[in-house]
Amino acid sequence: MTKYRLTDSPQIDKIIDLALEEDIGSGDITTDSIIPAEAEKKAYLAAKADGIIAGIDIFKKVFDRLGGEIVIEILKEDGSPVKKGDRILNMTGNYRALLTGERTALNFLQRMSGIATAASEFVEAVRGTGVIILDTRKTVPGHRLLDKYAVAAGGGDNHRIGLFDMAMIKDNHIKVAGSITEAVKMVREKSGGKVKIEVETTTLEEVKEALAAEPDVIMLDNMDANMMREAVKLIDGRCKTEASGNMTIEKLKETAKTGIDYISSGALTHSVKALDISMRFI
């Protein structure tokens, strides 16, 4: 498990270019008709709700791609908490570029900040227990790097980035392999023992079999708190443990008391409530 960090990846530029292309197309008809080409303007971003900021670099990159020599003064860095009414950044530059890039840039920033805010709430719910909050692969297609970065900005950690950097043995794999034991053996042989292996379990018998196969992580999927306690006791620190399955804040708190190492939640990224942020012109 790791905290993902954005880099100057060509993939990020592709995501931004695609977003601008779908919004602008052949041109911003309204803005280009009304705003003089050389007009300059000042603006700022304001939080309209409490939350955690994530995506400032992506916001900036949108305007870098548009040109217009937009100067941005950052007041709130990624990971910073904001209150309703707080100013997040100041902007100065070409008026057309500011208007044309506004929606795309805000779409990125609001979604990423919404994810960071949700992750922060989950982290706060288990504070003091030692439990680490993880995301999943339930992300918007093409936006995984952004979604996972936002989780990290909110204080969570990242599970595997994709199918390539960790083996997750689930029920369908086990059915084909014939058993948990055989599935783990097959993955080890195929990967040469070079990848971490996690096994999904739903019963204590499956936990016992998984434990004997010595994976790196055993997932306790949709178990109630009592069964999780029994499973954690059986595992006894011989590998890491992860709980998953419809995690609410209250369920998080209960689950964290079972002695689990990780709690993962797809809701962090698949059910995002965007943080309300607006651009205001001066």
VEXPA-136052 format. One record per residue: residue number from 1; residue in three letters; x, y, z of N, C-alpha, C, O, CB in turn. Coordinates in steps of 0.05 Angstrom, whole numbers. Glycine has a CB too. Example, Ala and Ser with C-alpha at 12.3 -4.5 7.8 and 13.67 -1.06 7.14 Angstrom:
! residues 2
REC  nr  rest  n.east  n.north  n.up  ca.east  ca.north  ca.up  c.east  c.north  c.up  o.east  o.north  o.up  cb.east  cb.north  cb.up
REC  1  Ala  264  -114  156  246  -90  156  264  -66  156  285  -66  169  226  -89  181
REC  2  Ser  257  -45  142  273  -21  143  258  1  157  268  23  161  282  -12  114
//
This chain:
! residues 282
REC  nr  rest  n.east  n.north  n.up  ca.east  ca.north  ca.up  c.east  c.north  c.up  o.east  o.north  o.up  cb.east  cb.north  cb.up
REC  1  Met  17  -24  0  0  0  0  18  25  0  39  26  13  -19  0  25
REC  2  Thr  10  45  -15  27  69  -17  10  93  -21  -14  91  -28  46  66  -40
REC  3  Lys  21  116  -17  8  141  -23  17  151  -50  41  157  -54  13  163  -1
REC  4  Tyr  -1  152  -69  6  160  -96  10  190  -98  -4  206  -85  -16  151  -116
REC  5  Arg  30  197  -113  36  226  -117  36  232  -147  47  217  -163  63  233  -105
REC  6  Leu  23  254  -155  23  262  -183  51  271  -191  65  284  -176  3  284  -188
REC  7  Thr  58  265  -215  83  274  -227  76  287  -254  53  289  -261  104  251  -231
REC  8  Asp  96  297  -268  91  309  -294  88  286  -315  103  284  -334  114  328  -303
REC  9  Ser  68  270  -310  63  247  -327  49  256  -353  31  272  -352  46  226  -312
REC  10  Pro  58  245  -376  44  251  -401  14  244  -399  -2  256  -413  57  236  -424
REC  11  Gln  8  224  -383  -20  216  -380  -38  239  -369  -61  242  -377  -22  191  -361
REC  12  Ile  -26  254  -351  -41  277  -339  -47  297  -361  -70  308  -362  -25  290  -316
REC  13  Asp  -28  303  -378  -32  322  -400  -53  312  -419  -69  328  -429  -6  327  -415
REC  14  Lys  -54  286  -424  -74  274  -441  -102  278  -430  -121  284  -444  -68  245  -446
REC  15  Ile  -104  273  -403  -130  276  -390  -140  305  -393  -164  310  -399  -128  268  -360
REC  16  Ile  -122  324  -388  -130  352  -390  -137  360  -418  -157  374  -423  -107  370  -379
REC  17  Asp  -121  351  -437  -126  358  -465  -153  347  -475  -167  360  -489  -103  347  -483
REC  18  Leu  -159  322  -466  -185  311  -474  -208  327  -462  -228  331  -475  -186  281  -464
REC  19  Ala  -205  335  -436  -226  350  -423  -230  377  -437  -253  386  -441  -219  355  -393
REC  20  Leu  -208  390  -445  -211  416  -459  -222  413  -487  -239  429  -496  -183  429  -461
REC  21  Glu  -214  391  -500  -225  386  -527  -255  382  -527  -269  392  -544  -211  362  -539
REC  22  Glu  -265  367  -507  -294  361  -507  -310  386  -499  -333  388  -507  -300  338  -488
REC  23  Asp  -298  404  -484  -312  428  -476  -310  451  -496  -330  465  -502  -301  437  -449
REC  24  Ile  -286  455  -507  -282  478  -525  -288  471  -554  -299  488  -569  -253  488  -522
REC  25  Gly  -281  447  -562  -285  440  -590  -272  459  -609  -248  463  -608  -315  439  -596
REC  26  Ser  -287  471  -627  -276  490  -647  -272  518  -636  -262  536  -650  -293  490  -671
REC  27  Gly  -281  523  -611  -278  549  -600  -300  557  -580  -322  547  -582  -276  570  -621
REC  28  Asp  -294  576  -562  -313  586  -543  -329  609  -557  -320  632  -556  -299  596  -517
REC  29  Ile  -351  602  -569  -366  621  -585  -374  646  -569  -370  669  -579  -391  608  -596
REC  30  Thr  -385  642  -546  -395  665  -530  -372  684  -522  -374  708  -527  -410  655  -506
REC  31  Thr  -352  672  -509  -330  689  -499  -315  703  -522  -309  726  -520  -310  672  -483
REC  32  Asp  -309  688  -543  -294  700  -566  -310  721  -580  -299  739  -593  -286  678  -585
REC  33  Ser  -337  720  -578  -353  741  -591  -355  766  -575  -359  788  -586  -381  730  -596
REC  34  Ile  -353  764  -548  -359  786  -531  -334  799  -518  -332  823  -515  -378  778  -509
REC  35  Ile  -314  782  -510  -291  792  -495  -269  799  -515  -261  782  -531  -281  770  -475
REC  36  Pro  -258  823  -514  -235  831  -531  -211  812  -526  -206  803  -504  -227  860  -525
REC  37  Ala  -197  806  -548  -176  786  -547  -154  794  -527  -142  776  -516  -164  783  -574
REC  38  Glu  -148  819  -524  -126  827  -507  -135  835  -478  -118  844  -463  -111  851  -520
REC  39  Ala  -160  832  -472  -170  841  -446  -157  824  -423  -153  800  -426  -201  838  -444
REC  40  Glu  -151  838  -401  -139  825  -378  -160  826  -355  -177  844  -354  -112  839  -369
REC  41  Lys  -158  807  -337  -177  807  -315  -165  793  -291  -147  776  -293  -203  792  -323
REC  42  Lys  -175  800  -267  -167  787  -242  -191  770  -232  -214  777  -236  -159  808  -221
REC  43  Ala  -184  748  -219  -204  731  -208  -193  716  -184  -169  717  -179  -215  710  -229
REC  44  Tyr  -210  703  -169  -201  687  -147  -221  663  -143  -243  664  -152  -200  703  -120
REC  45  Leu  -211  643  -130  -228  620  -123  -236  622  -94  -220  628  -77  -213  593  -129
REC  46  Ala  -261  616  -89  -272  616  -62  -285  590  -55  -300  579  -72  -291  640  -58
REC  47  Ala  -280  579  -31  -294  555  -22  -323  562  -14  -327  582  1  -279  541  1
REC  48  Lys  -342  547  -23  -370  552  -16  -379  531  5  -403  530  12  -388  551  -40
REC  49  Ala  -360  514  14  -366  494  34  -340  486  48  -319  491  37  -380  468  21
REC  50  Asp  -342  475  71  -318  465  85  -308  440  72  -323  424  62  -324  460  116
REC  51  Gly  -281  437  71  -270  412  59  -240  412  58  -227  428  72  -281  409  32
REC  52  Ile  -229  394  42  -200  391  38  -194  396  8  -208  386  -9  -190  363  47
REC  53  Ile  -174  412  3  -167  419  -25  -149  398  -37  -130  388  -24  -153  447  -26
REC  54  Ala  -155  391  -62  -137  373  -78  -141  380  -107  -163  384  -116  -144  343  -72
REC  55  Gly  -118  381  -122  -120  386  -150  -111  413  -159  -116  422  -182  -147  382  -160
REC  56  Ile  -97  428  -142  -87  455  -150  -69  453  -174  -71  470  -192  -72  468  -126
REC  57  Asp  -51  434  -175  -32  432  -198  -48  426  -224  -40  436  -245  -11  410  -193
REC  58  Ile  -69  410  -222  -85  404  -246  -100  428  -254  -101  434  -278  -104  380  -240
REC  59  Phe  -111  443  -236  -124  468  -241  -105  487  -257  -113  499  -277  -134  482  -215
REC  60  Lys  -81  490  -247  -61  507  -260  -54  496  -288  -51  512  -307  -35  508  -244
REC  61  Lys  -52  470  -291  -44  459  -317  -65  464  -339  -58  468  -362  -40  429  -314
REC  62  Val  -90  466  -331  -111  472  -350  -105  499  -363  -107  502  -388  -139  473  -337
REC  63  Phe  -98  519  -347  -93  545  -358  -66  547  -372  -62  563  -390  -94  566  -336
REC  64  Asp  -47  530  -363  -21  528  -378  -26  519  -406  -14  528  -425  -2  509  -363
REC  65  Arg  -45  499  -410  -50  488  -436  -65  509  -454  -62  508  -478  -67  463  -433
REC  66  Leu  -79  527  -441  -94  547  -456  -77  572  -463  -84  587  -481  -118  556  -440
REC  67  Gly  -55  575  -450  -39  599  -454  -52  623  -439  -66  620  -420  -36  605  -484
REC  68  Gly  -47  647  -449  -59  671  -437  -43  681  -413  -51  701  -401  -86  665  -428
REC  69  Glu  -20  668  -408  -1  678  -387  -16  684  -361  -15  706  -350  14  703  -396
REC  70  Ile  -31  664  -352  -46  667  -327  -27  664  -303  -13  644  -300  -69  645  -325
REC  71  Val  -26  684  -286  -10  684  -262  -27  675  -239  -48  687  -234  4  712  -256
REC  72  Ile  -19  654  -225  -35  643  -203  -19  645  -177  3  636  -175  -43  614  -209
REC  73  Glu  -32  657  -157  -21  658  -130  -36  638  -112  -60  642  -107  -23  687  -118
REC  74  Ile  -23  617  -104  -36  596  -88  -37  604  -59  -16  610  -47  -21  569  -92
REC  75  Leu  -60  603  -48  -64  609  -19  -69  584  -3  -63  583  21  -87  629  -16
REC  76  Lys  -80  563  -16  -86  538  -2  -74  515  -19  -82  510  -41  -116  533  2
REC  77  Glu  -54  501  -7  -41  479  -21  -59  454  -19  -77  452  -3  -13  473  -10
REC  78  Asp  -53  434  -36  -66  408  -34  -63  397  -6  -42  398  6  -56  388  -55
REC  79  Gly  -85  386  4  -85  375  31  -93  395  53  -96  388  76  -58  364  38
REC  80  Ser  -96  420  45  -103  441  64  -133  441  69  -149  438  51  -95  469  53
REC  81  Pro  -141  445  94  -170  448  100  -179  476  93  -164  495  95  -176  442  130
REC  82  Val  -204  478  84  -216  504  79  -243  506  92  -257  485  96  -218  509  48
REC  83  Lys  -251  530  99  -277  535  110  -293  551  88  -281  563  71  -275  552  136
REC  84  Lys  -319  549  90  -336  564  72  -328  594  72  -327  606  93  -365  561  79
REC  85  Gly  -323  605  48  -315  633  46  -285  637  43  -277  659  35  -325  648  69
REC  86  Asp  -269  616  49  -240  619  46  -232  623  17  -243  611  -1  -226  595  58
REC  87  Arg  -212  641  13  -201  645  -14  -179  624  -18  -161  620  -1  -189  674  -17
REC  88  Ile  -180  610  -40  -162  588  -46  -138  597  -63  -115  588  -58  -176  565  -61
REC  89  Leu  -142  614  -82  -121  625  -98  -130  650  -112  -154  655  -115  -111  604  -119
REC  90  Asn  -111  665  -122  -116  689  -138  -105  685  -166  -86  670  -170  -102  715  -125
REC  91  Met  -118  697  -186  -110  694  -214  -111  721  -228  -128  738  -223  -129  674  -228
REC  92  Thr  -92  724  -246  -91  748  -263  -82  739  -291  -63  724  -294  -72  770  -252
REC  93  Gly  -95  749  -312  -87  743  -339  -108  748  -360  -127  763  -355  -79  714  -340
REC  94  Asn  -105  736  -383  -123  740  -405  -151  732  -398  -156  710  -389  -113  723  -430
REC  95  Tyr  -170  751  -403  -198  747  -394  -210  723  -409  -225  707  -398  -214  773  -399
REC  96  Arg  -205  722  -435  -216  700  -451  -207  673  -440  -223  654  -437  -207  702  -481
REC  97  Ala  -181  670  -434  -170  645  -424  -183  638  -397  -189  615  -392  -140  646  -421
REC  98  Leu  -186  658  -380  -199  653  -354  -227  642  -357  -235  623  -343  -199  679  -337
REC  99  Leu  -243  654  -375  -270  646  -378  -272  619  -392  -288  602  -385  -285  667  -394
REC  100  Thr  -255  614  -412  -256  590  -428  -247  566  -411  -259  544  -414  -239  592  -452
REC  101  Gly  -228  569  -394  -217  547  -378  -231  543  -351  -227  523  -338  -189  551  -373
REC  102  Glu  -249  562  -344  -261  562  -318  -275  535  -311  -268  523  -290  -281  584  -315
REC  103  Arg  -293  526  -328  -309  502  -321  -292  477  -320  -295  461  -301  -331  499  -341
REC  104  Thr  -274  473  -340  -258  449  -340  -240  449  -315  -237  428  -302  -241  448  -365
REC  105  Ala  -227  471  -309  -209  472  -286  -224  467  -260  -214  453  -243  -195  500  -285
REC  106  Leu  -247  479  -258  -263  475  -233  -274  446  -232  -275  435  -210  -287  494  -233
REC  107  Asn  -281  434  -254  -290  406  -254  -269  388  -241  -275  371  -224  -297  396  -282
REC  108  Phe  -244  391  -249  -222  376  -238  -219  382  -208  -219  364  -191  -195  382  -252
REC  109  Leu  -217  407  -201  -212  415  -174  -234  407  -155  -229  398  -133  -207  445  -172
REC  110  Gln  -259  411  -163  -282  405  -146  -284  375  -141  -289  366  -118  -308  416  -158
REC  111  Arg  -281  359  -162  -282  330  -158  -260  320  -140  -265  305  -121  -281  316  -185
REC  112  Met  -235  329  -146  -212  319  -130  -215  328  -101  -208  314  -83  -186  329  -143
REC  113  Ser  -224  353  -97  -227  363  -70  -250  348  -55  -248  344  -31  -233  393  -70
REC  114  Gly  -270  340  -70  -292  324  -58  -281  297  -49  -289  288  -27  -314  320  -78
REC  115  Ile  -264  284  -65  -252  259  -57  -234  262  -33  -236  247  -14  -236  247  -81
REC  116  Ala  -218  283  -33  -200  289  -11  -216  294  15  -208  285  37  -182  313  -17
REC  117  Thr  -238  307  12  -255  313  36  -267  288  47  -266  284  72  -277  333  28
REC  118  Ala  -277  270  30  -288  245  39  -266  227  52  -271  215  73  -301  229  16
REC  119  Ala  -242  227  40  -220  211  51  -213  222  79  -208  206  97  -196  212  33
REC  120  Ser  -212  248  82  -206  260  107  -226  253  129  -219  248  152  -205  291  104
REC  121  Glu  -252  252  121  -272  244  141  -269  215  149  -273  209  173  -300  248  128
REC  122  Phe  -262  198  131  -257  170  138  -232  167  156  -233  152  176  -253  153  112
REC  123  Val  -211  181  149  -187  181  166  -192  191  194  -183  179  213  -164  197  153
REC  124  Glu  -208  212  196  -214  223  222  -231  203  238  -228  202  263  -230  249  219
REC  125  Ala  -248  188  225  -266  169  239  -250  147  253  -259  136  273  -286  157  220
REC  126  Val  -226  140  242  -210  118  254  -185  128  268  -168  113  275  -203  98  232
REC  127  Arg  -183  155  271  -159  166  283  -154  154  311  -172  151  327  -162  197  286
REC  128  Gly  -129  147  316  -121  136  342  -122  106  343  -114  94  362  -139  147  363
REC  129  Thr  -133  93  322  -135  64  322  -112  50  307  -107  26  311  -161  55  309
REC  130  Gly  -97  65  292  -75  54  276  -85  43  249  -68  34  233  -62  32  291
REC  131  Val  -111  43  244  -122  33  218  -116  53  196  -117  77  199  -152  29  221
REC  132  Ile  -109  42  173  -103  58  149  -126  56  129  -135  34  123  -76  49  136
REC  133  Ile  -135  78  119  -157  79  100  -146  76  72  -127  90  64  -173  106  103
REC  134  Leu  -158  58  56  -149  53  29  -171  59  9  -195  56  15  -139  24  26
REC  135  Asp  -163  66  -15  -182  69  -37  -184  42  -52  -173  22  -43  -174  91  -57
REC  136  Thr  -198  42  -75  -200  18  -92  -196  25  -121  -188  47  -127  -228  4  -87
REC  137  Arg  -203  7  -139  -202  12  -168  -228  23  -178  -231  25  -202  -194  -13  -183
REC  138  Lys  -246  30  -161  -273  40  -169  -270  70  -174  -281  87  -159  -294  34  -148
REC  139  Thr  -256  77  -196  -251  104  -203  -263  111  -230  -271  93  -245  -220  110  -204
REC  140  Val  -265  136  -237  -274  144  -263  -254  135  -284  -230  141  -282  -279  175  -265
REC  141  Pro  -262  120  -305  -243  111  -325  -226  134  -336  -237  154  -344  -258  97  -348
REC  142  Gly  -200  129  -336  -182  150  -346  -173  170  -326  -154  185  -330  -195  164  -368
REC  143  His  -186  170  -302  -180  190  -282  -167  177  -257  -166  190  -236  -204  205  -274
REC  144  Arg  -158  153  -259  -149  139  -235  -126  153  -221  -126  155  -196  -140  111  -242
REC  145  Leu  -107  163  -236  -84  178  -223  -94  201  -207  -84  207  -185  -64  187  -245
REC  146  Leu  -114  216  -218  -125  239  -204  -141  231  -180  -138  242  -158  -142  255  -223
REC  147  Asp  -157  210  -182  -174  201  -160  -157  191  -137  -162  197  -114  -193  179  -169
REC  148  Lys  -136  176  -144  -119  164  -122  -102  186  -110  -96  185  -86  -102  142  -134
REC  149  Tyr  -93  205  -126  -78  227  -114  -95  242  -94  -86  250  -73  -68  246  -137
REC  150  Ala  -121  246  -101  -139  261  -84  -143  246  -57  -145  259  -36  -166  265  -97
REC  151  Val  -145  220  -58  -148  204  -33  -123  209  -15  -126  213  9  -150  174  -40
REC  152  Ala  -100  209  -27  -75  213  -12  -75  242  0  -65  246  22  -51  209  -29
REC  153  Ala  -85  261  -16  -85  289  -6  -103  291  18  -99  309  35  -95  308  -28
REC  154  Gly  -124  274  20  -142  274  43  -132  257  66  -146  255  86  -169  264  34
REC  155  Gly  -108  246  64  -97  231  86  -100  201  84  -90  186  101  -109  240  111
REC  156  Gly  -113  191  62  -115  162  59  -91  151  44  -73  166  37  -140  156  43
REC  157  Asp  -91  125  40  -69  111  25  -82  98  1  -106  95  -1  -55  90  43
REC  158  Asn  -65  91  -18  -74  79  -43  -70  49  -42  -49  39  -35  -60  91  -67
REC  159  His  -90  34  -50  -88  6  -55  -73  3  -81  -62  22  -91  -116  -9  -55
REC  160  Arg  -74  -20  -94  -60  -23  -120  -71  -3  -140  -94  4  -139  -64  -52  -131
REC  161  Ile  -53  7  -157  -61  26  -177  -78  13  -199  -97  24  -209  -36  40  -190
REC  162  Gly  -70  -11  -206  -85  -26  -227  -81  -56  -224  -74  -65  -202  -76  -17  -255
REC  163  Leu  -85  -71  -245  -83  -100  -244  -54  -109  -245  -49  -133  -242  -99  -112  -267
REC  164  Phe  -36  -91  -250  -8  -98  -256  11  -96  -232  33  -107  -234  2  -80  -278
REC  165  Asp  3  -83  -210  23  -78  -189  17  -93  -163  31  -89  -143  24  -48  -183
REC  166  Met  -4  -110  -163  -9  -126  -140  -29  -147  -148  -47  -142  -165  -20  -109  -115
REC  167  Ala  -27  -172  -137  -46  -193  -144  -68  -193  -123  -63  -195  -99  -32  -220  -145
REC  168  Met  -93  -193  -133  -117  -194  -115  -132  -219  -124  -145  -220  -145  -134  -169  -117
REC  169  Ile  -131  -240  -107  -145  -265  -113  -173  -264  -102  -177  -263  -77  -129  -289  -102
REC  170  Lys  -193  -264  -120  -221  -262  -112  -236  -288  -117  -225  -307  -127  -235  -238  -126
REC  171  Asp  -262  -288  -111  -278  -313  -113  -277  -325  -140  -275  -350  -143  -306  -307  -105
REC  172  Asn  -278  -309  -162  -278  -321  -189  -251  -334  -195  -251  -355  -209  -284  -299  -209
REC  173  His  -230  -322  -186  -203  -335  -190  -202  -361  -175  -191  -381  -185  -181  -315  -180
REC  174  Ile  -212  -361  -150  -211  -385  -133  -227  -408  -146  -219  -431  -145  -221  -379  -105
REC  175  Lys  -250  -401  -157  -267  -422  -170  -253  -435  -193  -254  -460  -196  -293  -409  -180
REC  176  Val  -239  -419  -209  -224  -431  -232  -200  -447  -222  -194  -468  -233  -215  -409  -251
REC  177  Ala  -185  -436  -203  -161  -449  -193  -168  -475  -177  -152  -493  -176  -145  -430  -175
REC  178  Gly  -192  -475  -165  -200  -498  -150  -199  -494  -120  -213  -507  -105  -184  -522  -157
REC  179  Ser  -181  -476  -111  -179  -471  -82  -162  -446  -78  -148  -437  -96  -166  -495  -67
REC  180  Ile  -163  -435  -54  -146  -412  -48  -117  -420  -49  -100  -406  -59  -153  -401  -19
REC  181  Thr  -111  -444  -38  -84  -454  -38  -72  -455  -66  -50  -446  -71  -83  -482  -25
REC  182  Glu  -87  -466  -84  -78  -469  -112  -76  -442  -126  -57  -437  -141  -96  -488  -128
REC  183  Ala  -94  -424  -120  -94  -398  -133  -69  -382  -125  -56  -370  -141  -119  -382  -125
REC  184  Val  -62  -383  -99  -38  -369  -89  -13  -381  -102  5  -367  -110  -36  -371  -58
REC  185  Lys  -13  -408  -103  10  -422  -115  14  -414  -144  36  -409  -153  6  -452  -113
REC  186  Met  -8  -412  -159  -7  -405  -188  3  -377  -192  19  -372  -210  -34  -408  -201
REC  187  Val  -6  -358  -175  3  -330  -178  32  -328  -171  47  -314  -185  -14  -312  -159
REC  188  Arg  41  -342  -150  70  -341  -143  87  -352  -165  108  -340  -171  74  -357  -117
REC  189  Glu  79  -373  -177  95  -385  -199  96  -367  -223  117  -363  -235  83  -413  -207
REC  190  Lys  73  -355  -230  71  -338  -253  87  -312  -249  101  -303  -268  42  -331  -260
REC  191  Ser  86  -301  -225  100  -275  -220  128  -278  -210  143  -258  -207  84  -259  -200
REC  192  Gly  136  -303  -205  163  -307  -194  166  -297  -166  189  -291  -157  183  -294  -212
REC  193  Gly  144  -294  -152  145  -284  -125  152  -254  -122  160  -245  -101  165  -299  -109
REC  194  Lys  148  -239  -144  156  -211  -145  134  -191  -139  139  -167  -138  169  -205  -171
REC  195  Val  110  -201  -135  87  -183  -129  74  -191  -103  75  -214  -94  67  -184  -152
REC  196  Lys  63  -171  -89  47  -177  -65  21  -191  -73  10  -186  -94  41  -151  -49
REC  197  Ile  13  -209  -55  -12  -224  -60  -32  -219  -38  -26  -220  -15  -5  -254  -62
REC  198  Glu  -56  -212  -46  -78  -209  -27  -100  -229  -35  -106  -234  -58  -90  -180  -28
REC  199  Val  -112  -241  -14  -133  -261  -18  -159  -251  -5  -159  -242  18  -125  -288  -6
REC  200  Glu  -181  -252  -20  -207  -244  -10  -220  -268  4  -221  -289  -8  -225  -232  -32
REC  201  Thr  -230  -263  28  -244  -285  42  -271  -275  53  -275  -251  58  -226  -295  66
REC  202  Thr  -289  -294  56  -316  -286  67  -324  -303  91  -344  -297  104  -337  -289  45
REC  203  Thr  -309  -324  97  -314  -341  120  -289  -347  136  -267  -342  126  -328  -368  111
REC  204  Leu  -292  -357  160  -268  -363  176  -253  -387  165  -229  -388  167  -277  -369  205
REC  205  Glu  -267  -406  152  -254  -428  139  -236  -419  116  -214  -428  113  -274  -449  129
REC  206  Glu  -246  -399  101  -229  -388  80  -205  -373  91  -184  -374  80  -246  -369  62
REC  207  Val  -209  -359  113  -187  -345  127  -165  -365  134  -142  -360  130  -197  -330  152
REC  208  Lys  -173  -388  146  -154  -409  154  -138  -419  130  -114  -422  132  -168  -432  168
REC  209  Glu  -152  -424  108  -138  -434  84  -120  -413  73  -97  -419  64  -159  -443  63
REC  210  Ala  -129  -388  72  -113  -366  61  -88  -363  78  -66  -359  68  -129  -340  60
REC  211  Leu  -91  -364  104  -68  -360  122  -47  -381  118  -23  -375  119  -78  -361  151
REC  212  Ala  -55  -406  113  -36  -427  108  -20  -423  82  2  -433  80  -51  -454  107
REC  213  Ala  -32  -408  64  -19  -403  38  1  -380  40  16  -374  21  -39  -397  16
REC  214  Glu  1  -366  63  19  -344  69  19  -321  48  40  -314  37  47  -355  70
REC  215  Pro  -4  -309  44  -5  -285  27  5  -261  43  11  -263  67  -34  -280  17
REC  216  Asp  7  -238  29  16  -214  43  -8  -201  58  -4  -189  79  27  -194  22
REC  217  Val  -32  -203  46  -55  -191  58  -79  -210  55  -82  -223  35  -62  -163  44
REC  218  Ile  -95  -211  76  -121  -225  75  -143  -205  77  -145  -190  97  -123  -248  97
REC  219  Met  -161  -204  57  -184  -186  59  -207  -201  72  -213  -224  65  -192  -176  30
REC  220  Leu  -220  -187  90  -244  -197  104  -267  -182  91  -273  -159  98  -243  -193  135
REC  221  Asp  -281  -196  72  -301  -182  56  -329  -185  67  -339  -207  70  -300  -193  27
REC  222  Asn  -341  -162  73  -369  -162  82  -374  -179  107  -396  -191  109  -387  -170  60
REC  223  Met  -355  -181  124  -359  -195  150  -370  -176  170  -365  -152  169  -332  -208  159
REC  224  Asp  -385  -187  190  -393  -170  212  -371  -167  232  -350  -181  230  -419  -182  225
REC  225  Ala  -374  -149  250  -352  -142  269  -343  -167  285  -319  -170  290  -361  -120  288
REC  226  Asn  -361  -184  294  -353  -207  310  -337  -226  294  -317  -237  304  -378  -221  321
REC  227  Met  -345  -231  269  -329  -250  252  -302  -238  246  -282  -252  245  -344  -256  226
REC  228  Met  -301  -212  242  -275  -199  237  -256  -202  261  -232  -207  257  -279  -169  230
REC  229  Arg  -267  -199  285  -250  -202  309  -238  -230  310  -215  -234  316  -266  -196  334
REC  230  Glu  -255  -250  304  -246  -278  304  -224  -282  282  -204  -295  287  -269  -297  299
REC  231  Ala  -229  -270  259  -209  -273  237  -183  -260  244  -162  -271  239  -221  -260  211
REC  232  Val  -184  -236  255  -159  -222  263  -144  -238  284  -120  -239  284  -166  -193  274
REC  233  Lys  -159  -250  303  -147  -267  324  -133  -291  311  -111  -299  319  -168  -276  344
REC  234  Leu  -147  -304  292  -135  -327  278  -109  -319  263  -90  -334  264  -155  -338  258
REC  235  Ile  -110  -297  250  -87  -288  234  -63  -280  252  -40  -286  245  -95  -264  216
REC  236  Asp  -70  -267  274  -50  -262  295  -25  -248  285  -2  -255  293  -42  -288  309
REC  237  Gly  -28  -229  266  -5  -214  257  13  -227  237  33  -216  230  11  -206  280
REC  238  Arg  5  -251  228  23  -266  209  21  -254  181  38  -261  164  15  -295  208
REC  239  Cys  1  -238  175  0  -223  151  -18  -199  156  -31  -197  177  -11  -240  126
REC  240  Lys  -19  -180  138  -36  -156  141  -65  -164  136  -71  -183  121  -27  -134  122
REC  241  Thr  -83  -149  148  -112  -154  145  -126  -129  134  -119  -106  141  -124  -162  172
REC  242  Glu  -145  -133  117  -161  -112  105  -190  -118  107  -199  -140  100  -152  -107  75
REC  243  Ala  -206  -98  115  -235  -101  116  -247  -85  93  -237  -63  86  -247  -91  143
REC  244  Ser  -268  -96  81  -281  -82  59  -311  -89  59  -319  -111  68  -268  -89  32
REC  245  Gly  -327  -71  48  -355  -77  44  -374  -56  56  -380  -56  80  -361  -103  56
REC  246  Asn  -384  -38  38  -405  -19  46  -398  -3  71  -414  -4  91  -431  -33  49
REC  247  Met  -376  10  71  -366  24  95  -379  51  98  -376  69  82  -336  27  95
REC  248  Thr  -394  54  120  -404  81  128  -386  91  151  -369  76  161  -434  79  137
REC  249  Ile  -390  115  159  -374  126  181  -378  110  206  -358  103  220  -381  155  186
REC  250  Glu  -402  103  213  -408  87  237  -396  59  235  -384  49  254  -438  85  242
REC  251  Lys  -398  47  211  -386  20  207  -356  21  209  -343  3  219  -395  8  180
REC  252  Leu  -345  43  198  -316  47  200  -306  46  229  -287  32  236  -308  73  187
REC  253  Lys  -320  61  246  -312  62  274  -314  35  288  -296  28  303  -330  82  289
REC  254  Glu  -335  20  281  -338  -7  293  -317  -26  283  -305  -41  298  -366  -18  287
REC  255  Thr  -312  -24  256  -292  -42  244  -264  -37  254  -248  -55  258  -293  -39  214
REC  256  Ala  -258  -11  258  -231  -4  267  -224  -16  295  -201  -19  302  -228  27  269
REC  257  Lys  -244  -22  310  -240  -34  337  -234  -64  337  -229  -75  358  -264  -28  354
REC  258  Thr  -235  -76  313  -231  -105  311  -202  -113  310  -195  -136  312  -246  -116  287
REC  259  Gly  -184  -93  307  -156  -99  304  -146  -101  276  -123  -110  271  -149  -124  319
REC  260  Ile  -163  -94  257  -156  -95  228  -134  -75  222  -131  -55  236  -181  -89  211
REC  261  Asp  -119  -80  201  -97  -62  192  -107  -41  173  -100  -17  175  -74  -78  180
REC  262  Tyr  -123  -50  153  -133  -32  132  -163  -33  130  -175  -54  135  -119  -38  105
REC  263  Ile  -175  -11  122  -203  -11  114  -204  2  86  -195  25  83  -221  4  135
REC  264  Ser  -215  -12  66  -217  -1  39  -246  7  33  -265  -6  43  -206  -21  19
REC  265  Ser  -249  27  17  -276  36  9  -276  47  -19  -261  65  -26  -285  58  29
REC  266  Gly  -294  35  -35  -298  45  -62  -313  71  -63  -311  86  -82  -312  24  -79
REC  267  Ala  -329  76  -42  -345  100  -41  -328  126  -42  -338  147  -50  -362  101  -16
REC  268  Leu  -303  124  -33  -286  148  -34  -284  160  -62  -282  184  -65  -258  141  -24
REC  269  Thr  -285  142  -82  -281  152  -110  -305  146  -128  -308  160  -148  -257  139  -121
REC  270  His  -322  127  -121  -345  122  -140  -370  137  -133  -389  138  -149  -351  92  -141
REC  271  Ser  -371  149  -109  -395  164  -101  -387  191  -90  -393  199  -68  -411  148  -79
REC  272  Val  -374  206  -108  -362  231  -100  -382  254  -98  -399  257  -116  -339  239  -119
REC  273  Lys  -381  269  -76  -396  294  -75  -375  316  -79  -359  321  -61  -411  297  -47
REC  274  Ala  -376  330  -102  -356  351  -108  -357  373  -87  -379  380  -77  -361  362  -136
REC  275  Leu  -334  383  -80  -333  406  -61  -341  431  -77  -330  436  -99  -304  409  -49
REC  276  Asp  -359  446  -66  -369  470  -79  -348  492  -79  -342  503  -57  -396  479  -66
REC  277  Ile  -338  500  -102  -318  521  -105  -326  538  -128  -336  528  -149  -289  508  -110
REC  278  Ser  -323  564  -126  -331  582  -148  -307  601  -155  -291  608  -139  -355  599  -140
REC  279  Met  -307  609  -181  -288  629  -190  -303  656  -191  -324  658  -204  -276  621  -218
REC  280  Arg  -291  675  -179  -304  702  -178  -286  722  -190  -262  724  -184  -311  710  -149
REC  281  Phe  -297  738  -208  -281  758  -222  -282  785  -208  -303  793  -197  -291  761  -252
REC  282  Ile  -260  799  -209  -258  824  -195  -258  847  -216  -256  871  -208  -231  826  -178
//
